[in-house]
Amino acid sequence: MVLSPAQLAGLAAGHGDDATLEVLRAGQLGRRRLLTVAAARAGGTGSPAAQCLALLTLAERADPAAVAHVLAHPPVTGWATDALHGRPDAAYLAGLAGAAALRAGLAFTLAVPCPQGALLLPTVGGAVGLGAGTALVRGTGRRYDPRSAGDGRPPPGLSVRGPVGAVHATDGSGDGHAPARGWLPSRRLTPGPDAPPTGVLVDDQDPHRSRYHRPPTLRLDDATAERLDRLTGQAWHWLTERLPAHARGLATLLRTLVPLTPPPSGHPVSATSRAALGAIALSVPADPQTLALLLVHELQHTKLGALLDLLPLHSPGGPARYRAPWRSDPRPVGALLQGAYAHLGVAEVWRCRRHEDVRCAFEYAYWRVQTARAVAQLAGSAELTDDGRAFVAGMAGTLRGWQPTGDARVEAAARDVADGGAVRWALANLVPDDDGVAEVAYAWRRGRRPPPIAAPAVVPGPARPASTGDTGAEAAVRRRLLATTEHSGTGSGEADATGRVDHADRAYAAGDAGGALAGYRRRLAGDPGDADALVGVALAAGRLGRTAAARVLTTRPDLVRALCRRLPGADPLAVATWLADGPD
């Protein structure tokens, strides 16, 4: 399955047309079909796995769309991959076969191992309280109707009997309208004119849904499920009106939402996994605008992951040596590409909202700048394939077409926070060669021009997201711009008490770059390793027109810091200015 150059260009620009999205969707389905067959055959001929594969084959002949719907369930990829790596789950394969047979209207009987006393029929629902052992699953041939799934009853004609518990359904007539004990139907988002398609599930019970940096929730209570359903409908309405191309992408590629437990901070989180493309995992946010942002972010990851399953864009296994502006640790080229494409979508969401208030304008300016810097790194990478270079060029073209906010204060603040992040990343991850530092220090003492400087080693710091301006000069700039209480109530409260913002930071934010520089120099005289002060010197140097020195302080602050530690009393701005002169 091959994309045309025009289709690749459309994806690179940020979206992809309907035909291109359908290629990505079909590619994932084809991959899951192959993995499912391979996982089943790994169980051996004559085994229960072979019986399940035979039932899937019968269902395919009776109703190909029914099997396609079940195999499109995102966790199938991870389950099959685990099975092929020696971690089989026979109950899950039986659940897939049973779900496909139900949807195709086949009569069947399966004996299924249930060591935990529970059985999931993916896309249909789950039986619990069966008791550990073997469960007998029967279908009488009544075709599954998903429209009746929300009433709490098992599908008509289905029965599941375990060692200590059982679930029975009626034939769909007469009695039996009350929800059955032990049956948990799959939840579906409510369809509507501007809401997701009927087939989107809220996956809060699949045993193979744990593929993310945060654990999934247990089964949602009804109130939380209804809230997520309502927020998703509102977010979908916003996307349909403001970013219809992303709404179409979600309509084609989104299969499930996986609720995640929120982090201790309470901030909303989201994730995707190459082992479950088509699923978007997220904690339930407070408002539909935030949910729309999370959905677009993860849709971009989904599209790029599906594309990479069809077409390599970079060489595999490269070192973690690139700066991703949204991470504090170095990233390999593939991770940088993923992040840049996702944040192209993030920047586009904020671009749509940039006229709402100054915060939205700042977010647009900030993510436009940061994404452009990531794309510029990618453009210079030798690890990209020809298709990868074309893809990166397409992203760059989209970014070039986006105009700044038109507010000089906003643009300056975004650059300050972005530049501060670059300094912090270099200080955390770059280590200059010790012999090289000694040689450069010797030239300084002798009053010579600096010798050629070796590239630093990249030694990753702790893996964590980067801050977006919550300390030092960046915090002061952002607070002054937004005129909010992001970090303290008065501008001199908690943040100042913890040393996160001081008088030099406030001077810089107020436009007194000279006064700020003097304050930062005093701090560095006492502690050459003061990261906040080094950031402040870099920003103040740029504001004062010392662009060459500012460039050194932004790209090689590790070297400036190392030299100041070897040269007691050396002024970091003077050192950076000297380094900018270059070797003889």
N, C-alpha and C positions, 0 to 999 in steps of 0.2 A: 504494500500500500504506500504510494508515493504522493507527496504534495508537490504541486507545481510551484515554480518560482514566485508566481503571483500570490498563491495561497500562503507561502512562507512569508512573503513580504507583508501580507495582511495581518498575520499573527504577530510579526515583529513590531508592527506599528502599534500593537496593543490590544487588538480585538480578534479578527478573523471572521470571515463571513459564514453564513449558515452551512454552506457546502464543506468548508474547511473544518468547522466544528463537528460536522457529521463524520468526517474522516477520523478525527481524534476519538470520537465516541466509538465508532466501529473498530478502531484499532484496539481499544481497551477490551471490548467484548471478545474480539478474536483471541487476544492474549489470554483472557480468563478461560475461554473454551479449551485452549491447548493445555493450560496449566491444570484444569480440572481433570481432563482425560489422563494426563500424565500422573497426577496424584492418585487417581483411582487405579490405574494400571500398576502403580507401585505397590498396591496391596496384594497383587498376585491373582492369577486366574482361579476361578472357583471360590474366591473369598467373598465375604459380604460386600466388599468394595466393588467387586465385579458385578454383583447383583444390582448395586446402586447405579453403576454405570449403564447397565442394561436398561434399567427403568428410565434413566435420563434419555437414553437413545429412543425408547418407545415414545416418551413425551415429546421429543424433538420431531418425530414423524407425525404425531397427532397434532401438535400445535407449536411450531418453531418459535413463535413470539412468546409463548409461555416460558420456554426454557431460556430464551434470551433475557427475559425480564429477571429471572432468578439469577442467572450467571452474571448479570450486570451489577449485582449486589457488591459493593466495594470490598468488604472483607474477604471475598473469595480469593483475591490475589494473595493476601497474606497467609490464609489457611493453606492454600495449595503449595505455596513456597515453603512453608514450615513442613508440610508433609514430605516434600521432595528432599528436605534436609534432615529427615529422620525423626520428625516430630508429628506423627499422623494424628488425626482426630476423626475416627470413623463415624462418630455420631454426627459430625457436621456434614460429611458427605451424604449420609442418609437423610439428613434434614434437607439438603439441596434437592436430592432426588424426590423426596416426598412433596416438597413445595412445588417442584416442576410438575409432578403428576397431578397434584390438586388443581393447579392452574390449567392443565391440559384436559382435565375431566376424566382421568384414568382411574380404574379400580386397581388397588394394590395392597400388599401387605409386606411390611418390613419389620424385622427384628433388629433393634437398635441398641447398642451399648450406651447406658446413661450412668456413668460412674458418679456423677454429681446429683442425680435425681432430677435432671432438667433436660429438655430437648427443645431446640430451636428449629423451626421451619422458616428459613430466611425469606423475608418479604411477606410472610403470612402471620407468624406469631409463635409463641413459645408455651410449652407445657411445663409446669413446675410442680414440686411436691410428689414426684412419681416414685421416689425411693431409689437408692443406688442399686444398679443391676441392669437388667435388660428390659427394654420397653417394646411393646408391640404396637406398631402404628398401622392403621388401616384407613383406606379411603374407598368409599363406595362408588365413586365415579361421578359425583356431583361436582360440576366445575366451580372453582373458587371465584367468588365475586368480591373484589376489594371494597366495593361500596358499602358492604355490610360489616366491614372489619371493625368499625368504631363502636359497635354496640356491646363489646365485651364477650361475645359468644364465639366459640370455635366455628370454622366453616362447616356448613351442612355436610353430613356424610363422613366427617373426620372423627376418628377415635384414637386415643393414645392411652394405653394401659401399662402401668409400671408395677413393681413389686408391692407398693403400698398405696398408690394413688392412681387415679384415672381421670381422663377428660373425655366427655362424650358430647357430641352435637346431634341435634335432631336432623331430620331430612329437610328442614326449612318450612314445615307446616305445623299447625297445631300448637302444642305447648312448647316450653323450652325457650322462651324469649328472654329470661333473666340471664345475666352474665354467668358463665360457668366458673366454678371455683377451680383454681389451678391453671387457668388459661389467660395469657397476656397477649392480646392482639398487637400486631405491629401498628404503631401510630403513624398517621399520614398527615401532612400539612393540609389545611383546608384549602381547596382550590377556589379560584375566583377570577374575575376579569383581569386583575393585575397581580394575581398571586401565583405561587409556584404551581407547576403541573401536579396532577393528582398523585403521580408516582413517587414524589419525594417523601421519604420516610424520616421519622425522628428515631434514630437507632440508639435505644437505651437498654438493649439486652443482648446484642450479639456477643458471644464469648471471644471473638477475634477482632473486636473493635479497639483494643488497647494498643495503639500504634503511635502515641503522641507524647509530647514532653510533659503533659499533665494527664493524670488519670481520668478516665471517663466517669461520669456519675453512675450511680445505681439507677434503677427505673425511676423516672420522674414522677412526682406526685401530679395529680390532675391539674392543680392550680398552676404549677410551673410549666407543665406541658401546654396549657391553654395560653399562658403568657408568651411562651416562645412562638406558638402558632400565630398569635396576634401581631407580635413584633415582626415576624418574618413577612407577613402579609403587608404591613406598613412599609417595611424596607423594600420589598419587591415593588410596591407601588411607586416609591421614590425612584428606584432604579429604572423602572419602565418609562417614567416621564423624563428623567434627567440623563441617564446613561443607558439607553435602550440596547446598545450593542452588548454591554455586560449582562443585562437582563436576558438577552437571547443566549448568551454563553452559558449562563446558569441553567436556563431552561433545557438546554441540550445535554449538559455534562453533569449537573448536580443530581445525585441519586439519594444521598442521605445527609442529614445533619446529626452529628454525634455530640451530645452535651458533655462538656468537660467540667470538672470541679474547678472553681475559680481559685487563683493563687491567694496567698495570705493578704496581699495588697488590695485585693478586690478589683483590680484593673481587669478589664475584659481581655481574654486571650483567644487565639485561634490557631489552627494548624491543619496541614494536610500531610499525607504520607504517600510515598511512591508505592507502598504495599496496599493502598486502599484508595486509588484515584477515583474520584466521583463522590467521595465523602468529604465534608467540611466539618471539622471538629471545632467547637467553640464553647466558651462559657456564655451563659445567657446575659446579654448586656442590658444596660438601663434604658436604651432608647433605640428607635429604628434607624437613625442616622449612623450610629456606631455599628449596628448590625450590618448595614449596607456596606460600610467601609470594610468590615471583616470579610464579608462575602466576596467583595471584589478582590481583595488581597489574596484570598485563598483560591479564587477562580483562576487568577493568573498562575499560581503554582500548579493548579490542576492542568491547565492548558499546556504549560511548558513541560510538565512531567509526561503527559500523554504524547507530546511531540518528540521528546527524547526517547520514548519507547519505539518510535518509528524512524528517527533520524538523529545520528550523533552530531552534536554541535561543538564538542570539545573532546580533547583526548582524555582518557580516564586516568584516575589515580594521581593527579598532580598534587604538589605540596600545598599546604595551607600558608600562603604568603601574601594574599591580597587583603586590602582594607575594604571591608563592607561597612559603610557609614552607620549602619544600624546594629553593628556588632562591635564588642570590645576586643574580640580575639581575631586572629588572621583566619581567612577562609580560602579554601581551594577554588579554582576557577568555576567549577560547577555550582558551588554554593553562591558565589558572587553573581553568577548569571541568574540563578533562581531569585535571589533577593532583588536584583535590579529589575527584573521583569515584574515581580510582585509590587515593587514600589512605584513602577510606572503606573500601575493601576491606582495605588494609594494617592499619588500626586494628582491623578486625574479626578478622583473623587473630591479632593480639596479644591481643585481648580473649579469644579462646578459650584463649590460653596464659598469661593473667595470673596464674594461681595456681601456675605452675611454679616461679618464683623471682623475686627482686626485679628482675632485668634485664627479664624479660618484663612484669612489672607496670609498670616505668618506660616501656617501649616503648609499651604500651597507653595509658598516661596521656599521654605526649608526643604520639603521633599523633592521639589523640582531641582534644586541645587544639588542635593545629596545624590539623587538618582543620576543626574548628569555626570557627577564625578565618578560614580561606580561604572557607568557606561564608558567613560573615557578610559578607565583602567582596562576594561574588557577589550576595547578597541586596540589597545597596545599589546595584548597578550598573544604570544606565539602558540598557545595551547588550543586556540579555536580552529575548527575545521573551516573550509570555505563556506559551508552553509552557516556555520556559527558567526563568521565575520559578516555575512549578509544580514543575519538576524540582528546582530548588535548595531549595524549601520541603520537598520530600520528603526530600532529604539531611539537612536541618536536623532534621526530625522524628526520623529514625533516630538522629542524634547525641544529641538530647535524651533519648532513651530509654535510652541507655547510662549506667550508673551509674559514678561514680569507683571507684578501686580499693579505697577504704576505708583506705588507708595514707597518713596525712598527710605523711609524709616523701617518699613517692614523688610525690604530687601537687604538693608544693611544689617538688621538684627539676624536675619536668616544666615547671612554670610558669617557673621560673628560666631553664631552657635555652631555652624558647620566647620569653620576653621578651628574653633576650640576643640571640637571632637577629633579633628585630625591630629592636633598636638597631643592630646591625651592618648590616642591610639598608638602613636609612635613611641611615647614614653613607656607605655605598657608592654610593647611587643618588640621593639628594635633594640638590639644590643650591639654597640660599636666594637670593632676589633680592638682589644686592649693595647696591642703593640702599635696599632695605627693611632690610637689616641695619644700614646706616649710620643710618637713622632711629631704629631701635630702640636702637642703642647711644647715640645722642644723648639719648633719653629716660632711659636708665639713668643717664647722667652728670648729668642735671639733677634726678634724684630723682623723676621722674614715673612714672606708670603706663605700661605698654607700649602703643604705638599698635596699630591693627589690623595684622595680619601677613598678608602675601600668601602664597598657596600656593607651595610650592617647585616648581622645575622637576624633572622626572624625567629624569635623564641616566644611562642604563644603564651599570653597571660591567661587568666581564668576565662572560661567560656561563659559569656553572659551578654545580654543585650547592651548596646551603648546607651549612655544617657543622652537626653536631648536638651541639655542646658539646665541642669539642676544644681550647679555649684559654680563658684567663682564669677568671673566677668560675664559668662554666658547667662547665669541665673539672674544677675543684676540687669542685664540688657533685656532679657525676656520679660522680667517682672515690670520694668519701666514701660516697655512697649504695651503690654497687655493691661497694665494698671489694675492688676488683680492681686489676690492674696495666695498665689500659687504655693509659696514656700513660707510666708509669714504674714501676719495680719497688718503690720505697719511699715514693713520695709526694714525694720531694725529689731525684729523679734527673734523667733526660733532660729531662722537661718543664720543671723549674725551670731547668736549665742553659741552655735555649734561650729563657728568658723567657716561656714559655707560662703558667706559674702562679707567683705570688710569695706573699709572706707575707700580703698583703691578701686575695688569693683564698682562701688556706687559712683565714684568720680568718673570712671570710664563710661558707665551707662549714661551719665549726665552730659557727656560730650567733652569732659576735661581729660583728654588723652595724655597731656603732659603731666598733670598731677597724678594720674593713675600710674604712669610709667615710673615716676619717682617712688611711689608707694611700693610698686612691685619690686623695684631694684632694692629697696631697703629690706624687704622680706627675703629676697634671694641672697643678700649678703649674709644673712643669718642662717639660711637653709637653702643651699643650691638645688636641693631636690624638691622644693615646693612646687608641685605640679600646677596648682591654681595660679601661682605667680608667674610661672613660665608661660602659661596660656595668656595671662594678662600682658606680658611683655610682647608676645607675638602679635596680639590684637592691637595693642597701642602702637607698635612700630608701624603696622599697616595703616592705621588711622593717621599717623604723623607723616606719611609719605616715605617711610623707610622700607620700600617694597622689597629690595634685595635681601635685607636682613630679615624681614618678616617671612619671606619665602624659606630661608634657611631654618628659622625658628618653627615653621609649620611642618616642614618635611623632615628635618633632622634635629629635633629638640633633644633626642637622646645623645647626640654628639656634643651639643652645646652644654648639656648638663654634665656629661662626663668630663669635659674640659674645665668647666668651672670648679668641679671637685678637685681636679689636679692643680688648678691655678688659683690658690686662695686670693680672694679680693678681686678676681676678674669679673668685669661687668658682662652679663650675658648678651646685652645688645651690642656691645663692642666686639665680643667674640663672634657673634653672628655676622656682623658687618664685615669683619676680617675674613671669615670663612667665605662670604659671598664674593670676595675678590678673586677667589680661585687660585690654583697653583701657578707657579712660574711657567 
